[in-house]
């Protein structure tokens, strides 16, 4: 079994350091709904964990929750709620998404705000070893104290400094030094520390949590390629500086990023499709096939066509396992063991999920053929279910809960309020009668959806794209997918 190690830039034989594979994956920062870029990473590492277990390894999997962060503070202040309330809400939403995607729970989900004592312990240790220094209530890591800083991103400190936009200022010794502890600011959550009230920096949180729950050395550390620098680079410097144990991580695995057009999908860019919206339209198996249909190192481009193809693929696999196997002829001419070996060979080669999926679809095709020819296919169907489950596929029809009318009524009313607030006179005049009827068929969900779809179409004609898109996104979160066709906008339950 071989894996591609970002640290060496090469495929290496996978040899864990003990009886248990220690695996850490960077988790969510819960300040908004998770999008399918997040789903991509967590589907990949869920499949990796499942495959390791399939191959007989015991795995201890830790995934952190960054529940204190600049983005959380900013969003909480804008909404007028506490950071605890905001992070709690979107952490639960994240877990709901992961469960819906059939992503197995990690063994531990440490939360940064609950690990302050360990974080302070690690920072103090770095200060004692002169890897860090205090300045005006903050603490910074001294990157010049690490001779091989940059070894993960394959850059040296000199080149980083020449391209850095960081400023030395009054506190830092070096513009590349990064914060381990941030002095308290008015209106922000803070904790008591040897350096005064403050809060942890982002990078030190992961080091402290990994060290606490997995020890000084771990086997696999995963995350998106956008985390290689500075986050994972800084984790190495901190962790190895604190413990003196090298390597902190034996195998660094990084997934490619999900793109929407030319840009990566991200909350900050605002070009995202939420997990809930995608699940409502396509279902969990389709999303997993979409993600795992490309190698995890590669970037992946979101498109409705690709997801629709993945949805059809999930349907084909599901139909095959639902065929009545009957008591026909015993030998269907299917070499089941060869499919198992194809699957293992693919996954042993740096978790090549596209080739593993190809083996599943070829097996499904042969099962169909054997069934048509009157052979018994029970054993082969069992194998297809087994190998599919290694990739986290349920091969079950996605259940669509009944629609509650109240959210659609509320969305309709809030849309009316937004239209009036924006003074969209032309739209108001054109839709006066509809706007005046705020209580149409309260038991009829379809009438509310049709009204919203029509309003969205009118907004688009009036070039009010932001409000139109808000309607589409909110309907998606309620399980309704809008599709623009030559015949007009149509909707369907996801």
C-alpha positions as CSV (number, residue, x, y, z in Angstrom):
1,X,0.0,0.0,0.0
2,X,1.4,3.4,-1.1
3,X,0.4,7.0,-0.3
4,X,1.5,10.3,-1.7
5,X,3.3,12.3,1.0
6,X,3.2,16.0,0.5
7,X,6.3,16.3,2.7
8,X,8.5,14.2,0.4
9,X,6.5,14.9,-2.8
10,X,6.6,11.2,-3.6
11,X,4.6,8.0,-3.1
12,X,5.8,6.1,-0.1
13,X,5.0,2.7,1.3
14,X,2.4,3.0,4.1
15,X,4.0,1.7,7.3
16,X,2.2,3.0,10.4
17,X,4.3,3.7,13.5
18,X,2.3,1.4,15.8
19,X,-0.7,-1.0,16.0
20,X,-3.1,1.9,15.6
21,X,-3.2,4.4,12.7
22,X,-3.3,7.9,14.2
23,X,-5.2,10.2,11.9
24,X,-5.9,13.9,12.3
25,X,-8.0,16.0,9.8
26,X,-8.5,19.7,10.1
27,X,-12.1,20.4,10.8
28,X,-14.7,23.1,10.3
29,X,-14.8,26.7,11.4
30,X,-18.6,26.9,12.3
31,X,-19.7,30.5,11.4
32,X,-22.0,29.6,8.4
33,X,-23.5,26.6,6.6
34,X,-21.0,24.1,5.3
35,X,-20.7,23.9,1.6
36,X,-19.8,21.1,-0.8
37,X,-16.1,22.2,-0.8
38,X,-16.1,21.0,2.8
39,X,-18.0,17.9,1.9
40,X,-15.3,17.1,-0.7
41,X,-12.6,17.0,1.9
42,X,-14.5,15.1,4.5
43,X,-15.9,12.5,2.0
44,X,-12.3,11.8,0.9
45,X,-10.9,11.3,4.4
46,X,-13.9,9.3,5.4
47,X,-13.2,6.9,2.4
48,X,-9.6,6.7,3.4
49,X,-10.5,5.9,7.0
50,X,-13.0,3.3,5.9
51,X,-10.5,1.7,3.6
52,X,-7.8,1.5,6.2
53,X,-10.3,-0.3,8.5
54,X,-11.3,-2.6,5.6
55,X,-7.6,-3.5,5.2
56,X,-7.5,-4.5,8.9
57,X,-6.0,-1.4,10.5
58,X,-7.3,0.0,13.7
59,X,-7.8,3.8,13.2
60,X,-8.0,6.6,15.8
61,X,-9.5,9.6,14.0
62,X,-9.5,13.1,15.4
63,X,-11.1,16.1,13.8
64,X,-11.0,19.5,15.5
65,X,-13.7,22.2,15.6
66,X,-12.3,25.7,15.4
67,X,-15.0,27.4,17.5
68,X,-13.1,30.6,18.1
69,X,-11.7,32.6,15.2
70,X,-11.7,36.0,13.6
71,X,-14.5,35.0,11.2
72,X,-16.7,33.7,14.0
73,X,-16.2,36.9,16.0
74,X,-17.0,39.1,13.0
75,X,-20.1,37.1,12.0
76,X,-21.4,37.0,15.6
77,X,-21.0,40.7,16.0
78,X,-22.9,41.4,12.8
79,X,-25.7,39.1,13.9
80,X,-25.8,40.4,17.4
81,X,-25.3,37.0,19.0
82,X,-22.5,35.4,21.1
83,X,-19.7,33.5,19.5
84,X,-20.8,30.5,21.6
85,X,-24.3,30.6,20.2
86,X,-23.2,31.1,16.6
87,X,-20.6,28.3,16.8
88,X,-23.0,26.0,18.5
89,X,-25.7,26.5,15.9
90,X,-23.4,25.8,12.9
91,X,-21.5,23.0,14.6
92,X,-24.8,21.1,15.0
93,X,-25.7,22.0,11.4
94,X,-22.3,20.6,10.3
95,X,-22.9,17.3,12.2
96,X,-26.4,17.0,10.5
97,X,-24.7,17.4,7.1
98,X,-22.1,14.8,7.9
99,X,-24.7,12.3,9.1
100,X,-26.7,12.9,5.9
101,X,-23.6,12.3,3.8
102,X,-23.0,9.0,5.7
103,X,-19.7,10.2,7.0
104,X,-18.7,8.1,10.0
105,X,-18.1,10.2,13.1
106,X,-14.6,10.8,14.3
107,X,-13.4,9.3,17.5
108,X,-12.9,12.7,19.1
109,X,-14.1,16.2,18.1
110,X,-12.1,18.5,20.3
111,X,-13.3,22.2,20.4
112,X,-10.7,24.9,20.6
113,X,-12.6,26.7,23.4
114,X,-12.5,23.6,25.6
115,X,-8.8,23.0,25.1
116,X,-7.4,26.3,26.4
117,X,-5.2,24.7,29.2
118,X,-3.4,22.5,26.7
119,X,-3.0,25.3,24.2
120,X,-1.4,27.5,27.0
121,X,0.8,24.6,28.0
122,X,2.2,24.2,24.5
123,X,2.7,28.0,24.1
124,X,4.5,28.2,27.4
125,X,6.8,25.3,26.4
126,X,7.7,27.1,23.1
127,X,8.5,30.2,25.1
128,X,10.7,28.3,27.5
129,X,12.6,26.8,24.5
130,X,12.9,30.2,22.9
131,X,10.9,29.2,19.9
132,X,8.4,31.9,20.9
133,X,8.3,35.3,22.6
134,X,5.8,37.5,24.3
135,X,5.1,41.0,23.1
136,X,2.5,43.4,24.4
137,X,0.2,40.7,25.7
138,X,0.5,38.5,22.6
139,X,2.9,35.6,21.9
140,X,4.6,35.0,18.5
141,X,6.4,32.0,17.1
142,X,10.0,32.8,16.1
143,X,10.2,31.2,12.7
144,X,13.9,31.9,12.5
145,X,14.4,29.3,15.3
146,X,13.5,26.5,13.0
147,X,16.2,25.7,10.4
148,X,13.9,23.7,8.2
149,X,10.9,25.9,8.3
150,X,9.1,25.6,4.9
151,X,9.9,21.9,4.4
152,X,6.2,21.0,3.8
153,X,5.5,23.7,1.3
154,X,9.0,23.3,-0.2
155,X,9.9,26.9,0.3
156,X,12.7,28.6,2.3
157,X,12.3,31.4,4.7
158,X,14.2,33.9,2.5
159,X,11.8,33.4,-0.4
160,X,8.8,33.6,1.9
161,X,10.0,36.9,3.3
162,X,10.7,38.3,-0.2
163,X,7.1,37.7,-1.2
164,X,5.4,38.3,2.1
165,X,3.1,41.2,2.6
166,X,3.4,40.8,6.4
167,X,4.7,43.8,8.4
168,X,7.1,43.7,11.3
169,X,5.3,46.4,13.3
170,X,6.2,47.2,16.9
171,X,5.6,43.7,18.2
172,X,7.1,41.2,15.8
173,X,10.8,40.5,15.5
174,X,10.3,39.2,12.0
175,X,7.4,39.8,9.6
176,X,7.0,36.0,9.1
177,X,6.5,35.3,12.9
178,X,2.9,34.3,13.6
179,X,0.6,34.6,16.5
180,X,0.3,31.8,19.1
181,X,-1.7,34.0,21.5
182,X,-3.6,37.2,20.7
183,X,-3.9,39.9,23.3
184,X,-7.6,40.6,24.2
185,X,-9.5,43.2,22.3
186,X,-12.6,45.0,23.5
187,X,-15.8,43.0,22.8
188,X,-14.0,39.7,22.0
189,X,-14.0,36.5,24.0
190,X,-10.8,36.0,26.0
191,X,-9.2,33.7,28.5
192,X,-6.7,34.2,31.3
193,X,-3.1,33.3,30.5
194,X,0.5,34.0,31.8
195,X,0.6,36.8,29.2
196,X,-2.7,38.4,30.1
197,X,-6.2,38.0,28.8
198,X,-6.4,36.8,25.2
199,X,-7.3,34.0,22.9
200,X,-5.4,31.4,20.9
201,X,-4.2,31.8,17.3
202,X,-5.5,29.4,14.7
203,X,-2.4,27.3,14.1
204,X,-1.6,26.5,17.7
205,X,-5.1,25.1,18.3
206,X,-4.5,22.1,15.9
207,X,-1.1,21.4,17.3
208,X,-2.4,21.3,20.9
209,X,-5.4,19.2,20.1
210,X,-3.4,16.7,18.0
211,X,-0.7,16.4,20.7
212,X,-3.3,15.9,23.4
213,X,-5.4,13.2,21.7
214,X,-2.9,11.5,19.4
215,X,0.5,12.0,21.1
216,X,3.8,13.5,19.8
217,X,3.8,11.6,16.5
218,X,0.9,10.7,14.2
219,X,0.7,8.7,11.0
220,X,-1.7,10.7,8.8
221,X,-2.6,14.4,8.8
222,X,-5.2,15.5,6.2
223,X,-6.7,18.6,4.8
224,X,-7.2,20.7,1.7
225,X,-4.2,21.9,-0.3
226,X,-5.0,25.5,0.7
227,X,-3.9,24.5,4.2
228,X,-0.3,23.5,3.3
229,X,0.9,27.0,3.9
230,X,0.8,28.6,6.4
231,X,-1.4,26.4,8.6
232,X,0.2,23.0,8.3
233,X,3.7,24.4,7.9
234,X,3.2,26.2,11.2
235,X,1.8,23.1,12.8
236,X,5.0,21.3,12.1
237,X,7.2,24.1,13.5
238,X,5.1,24.4,16.7
239,X,4.7,20.7,17.3
240,X,8.2,19.6,16.6
241,X,9.5,22.7,18.5
242,X,7.5,21.8,21.6
243,X,8.1,18.0,21.7
244,X,11.5,17.6,19.9
245,X,10.0,14.5,18.3
246,X,10.4,14.3,14.5
247,X,8.5,13.8,12.3
248,X,5.4,15.2,13.9
249,X,3.5,13.6,11.0
250,X,4.7,10.7,8.9
251,X,2.3,11.1,6.0
252,X,0.8,14.4,4.9
253,X,-2.2,13.9,2.6
254,X,-3.8,16.9,0.9
255,X,-6.9,16.9,-1.3
256,X,-7.5,19.2,-4.3
257,X,-10.0,22.0,-4.0
258,X,-13.5,22.3,-5.4
259,X,-13.9,25.0,-8.0
260,X,-16.9,26.9,-9.3
261,X,-15.7,28.3,-12.6
262,X,-12.2,29.7,-12.2
263,X,-12.2,30.1,-8.5
264,X,-12.2,27.7,-5.5
265,X,-15.5,27.4,-3.7
266,X,-15.3,29.4,-0.5
267,X,-17.5,31.3,2.0
268,X,-15.3,34.4,1.7
269,X,-15.9,34.5,-2.1
270,X,-19.6,33.8,-1.7
271,X,-19.6,31.4,-4.6
272,X,-20.8,28.3,-2.7
273,X,-23.4,25.6,-2.9
274,X,-24.4,24.4,0.6
275,X,-24.3,20.8,1.5
276,X,-28.0,20.9,2.4
277,X,-28.8,22.3,-1.0
278,X,-26.8,19.7,-2.8
279,X,-28.2,16.9,-0.7
280,X,-31.8,18.0,-1.3
281,X,-31.2,17.9,-5.0
282,X,-28.9,14.9,-5.6
283,X,-28.6,12.7,-2.5
284,X,-25.6,11.5,-0.5
285,X,-24.5,8.7,-2.8
286,X,-24.5,11.0,-5.8
287,X,-22.3,13.5,-4.0
288,X,-19.9,10.8,-2.9
289,X,-19.6,9.4,-6.4
290,X,-19.1,12.9,-7.8
291,X,-16.2,13.5,-5.3
292,X,-14.6,10.1,-5.5
293,X,-14.8,10.0,-9.3
294,X,-11.7,12.1,-9.3
295,X,-8.4,11.4,-7.6
296,X,-8.2,13.2,-4.3
297,X,-5.1,15.2,-5.3
298,X,-6.9,16.7,-8.3
299,X,-9.0,19.8,-8.3
300,X,-12.7,19.2,-8.9
301,X,-15.1,21.5,-10.8
302,X,-18.7,21.7,-9.7
303,X,-21.2,21.3,-12.4
304,X,-24.9,20.2,-12.5
305,X,-24.1,17.9,-15.4
306,X,-21.4,16.1,-13.4
307,X,-23.7,15.7,-10.4
308,X,-26.6,14.5,-12.5
309,X,-24.3,11.9,-14.1
310,X,-23.2,10.8,-10.6
311,X,-26.8,10.6,-9.5
312,X,-27.5,8.3,-12.5
313,X,-24.5,6.2,-11.6
314,X,-25.8,5.8,-8.0
315,X,-29.1,4.7,-9.4
316,X,-27.5,2.0,-11.5
317,X,-25.6,0.6,-8.6
318,X,-28.8,0.7,-6.4
319,X,-30.9,-1.1,-9.1
320,X,-28.4,-3.9,-9.4
321,X,-28.3,-4.7,-5.6
322,X,-32.1,-4.6,-5.6
323,X,-32.5,-7.3,-8.3
324,X,-34.1,-10.5,-7.0
325,X,-31.3,-13.0,-7.2
326,X,-33.6,-16.0,-7.4
327,X,-32.4,-19.6,-7.4
328,X,-31.1,-19.8,-10.9
329,X,-27.9,-21.5,-12.2
330,X,-25.1,-21.4,-9.7
331,X,-22.2,-20.1,-11.8
332,X,-22.8,-16.8,-13.5
333,X,-19.4,-16.6,-15.0
334,X,-18.4,-13.7,-12.8
335,X,-14.9,-13.9,-11.3
336,X,-15.9,-12.1,-8.1
337,X,-12.4,-12.3,-6.6
338,X,-10.9,-10.5,-9.6
339,X,-13.2,-7.5,-8.8
340,X,-12.2,-7.5,-5.2
341,X,-8.5,-7.5,-6.2
342,X,-9.1,-4.7,-8.7
343,X,-10.7,-2.6,-6.0
344,X,-7.9,-3.3,-3.5
345,X,-5.2,-2.7,-6.1
346,X,-6.7,0.7,-6.9
347,X,-7.1,1.8,-3.3
348,X,-3.7,0.5,-2.4
349,X,-2.3,2.9,-5.0
350,X,-2.7,6.1,-3.1
351,X,-6.5,5.7,-2.6
352,X,-7.3,5.7,-6.3
353,X,-11.1,6.0,-5.9
354,X,-11.8,6.6,-9.6
355,X,-10.4,3.1,-10.5
356,X,-12.1,1.6,-7.4
357,X,-15.4,3.0,-8.6
358,X,-14.8,1.7,-12.1
359,X,-14.4,-1.8,-10.6
360,X,-17.8,-1.4,-8.9
361,X,-19.5,-0.3,-12.1
362,X,-18.0,-3.1,-14.1
363,X,-19.1,-5.6,-11.4
364,X,-22.6,-4.1,-11.6
365,X,-22.7,-4.5,-15.4
366,X,-21.7,-8.2,-15.1
367,X,-24.3,-8.8,-12.4
368,X,-26.9,-7.4,-14.7
369,X,-25.8,-9.6,-17.5
370,X,-25.7,-12.7,-15.3
371,X,-29.2,-11.9,-14.0
372,X,-30.6,-11.6,-17.5
373,X,-29.1,-15.0,-18.3
374,X,-30.8,-16.6,-15.4
375,X,-27.9,-17.1,-13.1
376,X,-27.9,-16.7,-9.3
377,X,-26.3,-13.4,-8.3
378,X,-26.6,-13.2,-4.6
379,X,-22.9,-13.6,-3.7
380,X,-21.9,-11.0,-6.3
381,X,-24.5,-8.5,-5.0
382,X,-23.2,-9.0,-1.5
383,X,-19.7,-8.2,-2.7
384,X,-21.0,-5.1,-4.5
385,X,-22.6,-3.9,-1.3
386,X,-19.5,-4.6,0.7
387,X,-17.1,-2.8,-1.6
388,X,-19.5,0.1,-2.0
389,X,-19.8,0.5,1.7
390,X,-16.0,0.9,1.9
391,X,-16.5,4.1,-0.2
392,X,-19.4,5.1,2.1
393,X,-22.1,4.4,-0.5
394,X,-25.4,3.3,1.0
395,X,-27.0,2.2,-2.2
396,X,-30.4,3.2,-0.8
397,X,-33.0,5.5,-2.2
398,X,-32.7,8.9,-0.7
399,X,-35.7,9.5,1.6
400,X,-37.5,12.7,0.9
401,X,-39.4,13.9,4.0
402,X,-42.8,15.5,3.6
403,X,-42.7,19.3,3.0
404,X,-43.8,21.5,5.9
405,X,-45.8,24.5,4.5
406,X,-44.7,27.0,7.2
407,X,-41.1,27.6,6.0
408,X,-42.4,28.3,2.5
409,X,-45.0,30.7,3.8
410,X,-42.4,32.5,5.9
411,X,-40.0,32.6,2.9
412,X,-42.8,34.1,0.7
413,X,-43.5,36.8,3.3
414,X,-39.9,37.7,3.8
415,X,-39.4,37.9,0.0
416,X,-42.4,40.3,-0.2
417,X,-40.8,42.4,2.5
418,X,-37.4,42.4,0.7
419,X,-39.0,43.5,-2.5
420,X,-40.8,46.4,-0.8
421,X,-37.7,47.4,1.2
422,X,-35.6,47.5,-2.0
423,X,-38.3,49.8,-3.6
424,X,-38.5,47.7,-6.8
425,X,-41.3,49.8,-8.2
426,X,-41.4,48.1,-11.6
427,X,-41.7,44.6,-10.0
428,X,-44.2,45.8,-7.5
429,X,-46.4,47.2,-10.2
430,X,-46.1,44.1,-12.4
431,X,-46.9,41.7,-9.5
432,X,-49.3,44.0,-7.5
433,X,-52.1,41.4,-7.3
434,X,-49.7,38.6,-6.2
435,X,-48.0,40.8,-3.7
436,X,-51.3,41.8,-2.1
437,X,-52.3,38.1,-1.6
438,X,-50.2,37.1,1.4
439,X,-52.4,34.1,2.6
440,X,-52.9,32.0,-0.5
441,X,-53.8,28.4,0.1
442,X,-51.9,28.0,3.4
443,X,-52.1,24.2,3.0
444,X,-50.8,24.2,-0.6
445,X,-47.0,24.1,-0.6
446,X,-46.8,24.1,-4.4
447,X,-48.6,27.4,-4.7
448,X,-46.0,29.1,-2.5
449,X,-43.1,27.5,-4.4
450,X,-44.6,28.5,-7.8
451,X,-45.0,32.1,-6.5
452,X,-41.4,32.2,-5.4
453,X,-40.2,30.7,-8.6
454,X,-42.1,33.3,-10.6
455,X,-40.8,36.1,-8.4
456,X,-37.3,34.9,-8.9
457,X,-37.8,34.9,-12.7
458,X,-39.1,38.5,-12.5
459,X,-36.1,39.5,-10.3
460,X,-33.7,38.1,-12.9
461,X,-35.4,40.0,-15.7
462,X,-35.0,43.1,-13.6
463,X,-31.3,42.3,-13.0
464,X,-31.8,41.9,-9.3
465,X,-29.6,38.9,-9.3
466,X,-28.6,38.9,-5.6
467,X,-32.1,38.7,-4.3
468,X,-33.0,36.2,-7.0
469,X,-30.1,34.0,-6.0
470,X,-31.1,34.2,-2.3
471,X,-34.5,32.8,-3.2
472,X,-32.8,29.9,-5.1
473,X,-30.5,29.1,-2.2
474,X,-33.2,29.3,0.4
475,X,-35.5,27.0,-1.6
476,X,-32.6,24.6,-2.0
477,X,-32.1,24.5,1.7
478,X,-35.9,23.6,2.0
479,X,-35.4,20.7,-0.4
480,X,-36.5,22.4,-3.6
481,X,-34.3,22.7,-6.7
482,X,-35.0,25.3,-9.3
483,X,-33.9,24.6,-12.9
484,X,-33.9,27.2,-15.6
485,X,-35.0,25.7,-18.9
486,X,-36.0,27.0,-22.4
487,X,-39.6,26.6,-21.2
488,X,-39.0,28.7,-18.1
489,X,-38.1,27.9,-14.5
490,X,-39.1,24.5,-13.2
491,X,-38.8,23.1,-9.7
492,X,-38.5,19.7,-8.3
493,X,-37.9,18.0,-5.0
494,X,-34.3,17.0,-4.5
